[in-house]
């Protein structure tokens, strides 16, 4: 029989769910026998006009989703907190409730008002009372995939904990929309997009929905992810939403072959994976290449900076920043030499990384003189003593 504190906590859960106020419930501090399980995130989800409770089992290397009825969810949470988890954190529109077990096994229950309630309401007022003019968004807040992915709740409001991800999605679509206009892809009868390292696919779903539903451009989107569990999870989500033209496959950017791509996306591509992604985009004739590079390891040990700069570059952080600048600067020049107009700019920080740089390359409509750009690349390499740049090597090999 459940403890009184646990019964009260479960009552709070059902009350929040039944009143469409549940944002999320997280079970943590696992003590069970399922190896690798770290926590379970629980959210409401609407599947074919029926409200379920989604359980995301988060393992170290994979994720499993189970959708239960409210009654089954109530029973499952009760069992999990009695036997497998020592902590539960419930967040609703009104309240924040914490259930936990002390070191001596004593149940503790704490309930307090949701501190983010005001910000949550302000974000979703229609129209907002805090602004004279409603802020323009490229993504419609009521889109079904946002609710399925846990960005919004059952009423279409952004969940406060996901507000950062919501802003990232809008910024990314804003950048992509401008690039599509500039390259004339709005006139195409059909587009093909490849997203390498798609992960949980927040942006992959956003791109598919924006182009197909909001812009009316028939678009095939292929998400490529190394972790099979995430591939299965994302394909199941697409199936739940009855989406066509969106598919996820297992693989990595070095070995996965995709042809006839209009737009190539690679975010969080670590070290030379960014070079392989750019190379694939160039070779497939992509009109738009979007990368968010990470971990610049190849160039750093090759750099031979001028003696004058030695006192500045004795600090590891400065060496890292120099390597990052040179690596991405050469990538941009190599893209220019291949017929693109390239920008390197600060992008809104992406989840799970402090990197916030984006490389955006848009194919030129008219050719340019490549000799000047290639001379610049050669001069930079000589100055810094760079023997090899991965992207340049890949381009040379494919040209032979």
Helices and strands as residue ranges (DSSP letters): H 4-18, E 22-30, E 37-47, E 50-59, E 63-68, H 70-83, E 85-92, E 95-101, E 107-113, H 117-124, H 144-148, G 160-162, H 163-183, G 185-187, E 191-196, H 202-209, I 210-214, E 219-225, H 228-240, E 246-250, E 263-270, H 273-283, E 288-294, G 300-302, G 307-309, H 310-313, H 316-337, E 340-346, E 357-363, H 370-384, H 390-399
